[in-house]
Amino acid sequence: MKEGEDFYFNEAGLMVFTAAYHLKRGYCCKNKCLHCPWNFGKKKPTKSTER
């Protein structure tokens, strides 16, 4: 793993995986990761009702 490519440390000092790392891993862990390329846990856009 390469810092800056696969992960970085946030302002709290925690390791954060990048979307590139998740894609290399090849599957979603379903932990609502910040950079999830599969958008697991992200809100889906709501459709506005048109009249």
Number of C-alpha atoms within 10 A of each C-alpha: 7 8 12 11 12 17 18 15 12 9 7 6 8 10 13 17 19 19 18 15 18 19 14 9 10 9 11 15 12 11 9 13 19 14 15 22 15 16 14 16 12 11 7 8 6 6 6 6 5 4 3
